[in-house]
């Protein structure tokens, strides 16, 4: 079992242990697993934005210090304004992700345990040089109408879920991909990026 399969199974494992499994059976488990993977994706996106904010703060600080030392006050003001506008935009993106996570949690009974697991899964992805990306399948893609088992994915790329309009699908080998499906992949960064290119070609 690869690391990526362990991470995917971690997503599925969280849902199988919720009270909803006992109440509603396997169908609810599949639904919860899909929402848990969505939560993991949002957590991953949030970590990426937080890293960008840290990088921007460092770069902006270095630039402003340099301009100040060179007594380029007009440039300093312009760069400061532009830099803080970019940071404000990233902070808004963070707020949007937090809002989406709150809605997801309230609508689908996702609690602190799932939140912690999503955080851990995102940390594992980051530490192992992995990524999680979503791609929309184009009408012209060669994979439209094919079953997943007929599609050759790069070795360390896995499909976590498929969004078809408002319907969320945990795919198996018999899942037939359609144009405009939103497919979430996770795995080694290079392999996921290769899969994303082939899915969107």
N, C-alpha and C positions, 0 to 999 in steps of 0.2 A: 504494500500500500504506500503510495507516494504521500509526501507532506500535504499536497493540495487535496488529495482524497481524504486525509485526516481532517483538514480544515472543513471541507464540505460535510463530512460525517459529523463534525462538531456542531455544525448548524442544525443538522437533522436531529442529533441527539438531544439538543435543548428542547425541541418541540415535543419529543416523545416522552419527556418527563413532566410535562405540564399537566395541571388538573384538567385542562380541556380534553386531553387524550382520554381520560377516564370517562368524562361526561359525554363526549360526542364521537368517540371512536376514530378509526384510521383516517377518515375523510378530513376531520378537523385537524388531525396531526399533520397531514400534508399541507393544509392551509397555513397552519402555524409555522411549519418549517419554511414555507415560502416567505412569510412575513419576517421571520427571523433572519433569513438571508438578505431581505431588503434592509433590515435594521443594520446588519453587518456592512452592507454597501454604504449606507448613509454614514456610519461610523468611520469607514475607510475614507470617504470623501471629506469628512470633517477633519480627520488627521492630516490629509493632504493640504487643506486650506490653512490649518494651524501652522504647518511647516512653512508654507509660503509666507505667512504673516511674519514668522520669526526671521526668515531670510530677508524679507523686505525691510524689516526694522534694522537689521545689521547693515545692509547695503545703504539704506538711507542715512543711518548714523555716520557711516564712513564718508559718504559723499558730502554731507553737511559739514562734517569736521574739516574736510579738505577745502571746501569752498570758504569756510570761515577763516582758515589759516591763510588762504590766498586773498582774503579781503574782497571776495566777489559777492557782495551782499545782495545785489539784485538776483544773481543766479541762485543764491542760497534761498531767497524767498520763494522763487519760482519752483525750485526743486522740492522745497519743503511742502509747498501747497500741493503739487502734483503727487508727491509721495504719500501724504496723508489722505488725499482723495482716494488713491489706490487702496490704502489700508482700510479706509472706511467701507469701500466696496467689498473687500474681502470679509470684513466683519459682518456686513449685511448677508453675505453668502452663508456665513456661519449661523446667523440667526435664522435664516430660512431652513437650513438643515435641522437645527434644533426644533423648529416648529414642526417640520415634517416628521421628526422622530416622536414628538409628543402626540401628534395626531395618530400615527401608526400604533403607538403604545396604547392609547385610549380606545381606539377602534377595535383592536385585536388582542386586548388583554395581555400585552407584553409587559413583563415586570422587570424588577431590578436584576434578577438572575439572568434573564435574556440579554439585558443591557450589558452586564459584566462579561458575559460570554462573547457578545459582539465586539466589545472592546478588546478582549483577549485575542479573538480571531484576527482583528485588524492589526494588533501588535505582532502576531505571528507572521502575517503577510509581510509587514514592513521589515521585520527582522530577517526574513528569509529571502528578501529580494523579489517578493511577489507583488501582484497587483490584482485588483478586481475592477473590471470595466464592463460597461453596458454598450451594446451596439444594436442599431436598428437594421434589420435585414431589408435590403433594397429589392425592388421589384425585379431588377435585372440580375440578381445574385443567382449563381449556379446551384445554390443549395435550396432554393425555394421548391417545395413539394417533395423534398427528400426526408427519409427517416433519419434520425440522429445516428443510428448504427451504420448508415451508409456514408456518413461524412467522416473524413479523416481529419481529426483535430491534431494539432501539434502535441507531442508526448506529454508535456506538463501544462496542459490547459484543460479545464473542466467547465462544463456548463452547469451553473447553479440553478437558474430558473429562467422561465420564458414568460414574458408579459404579452398577452394577446388582447389588446384593448384594455378592458378592466379586469379580464380574467388572468389569474396567475397560475402558472403550470409548473409543477416539479417534473422535469422531463425524464423519460427513460428512452431506451433504444428505439421504441416504436413511435415516439413523438415526431410528427411531421411538421417541419418548419414552414411558416408562411411568410409572404412579404409583409413588411411592417411589424413583424414580431420584434419585441425588444428582448434581446438575449443577454443575460449576465454571465460573464466568464470570470473564473479566477484561476490563478496559477503563476508560474514563472513569468516574469514581465515580458521577456522576449517572445515566449510562446503565446501568451495572451494577445500581444500586439499583432503577431502573425495571424492568429485566428480572427481578430477583429477586422484586419484588412481583407481576409478572404470572405468573411461574412458580409462586409459592406461593399464589396467590389461589384 
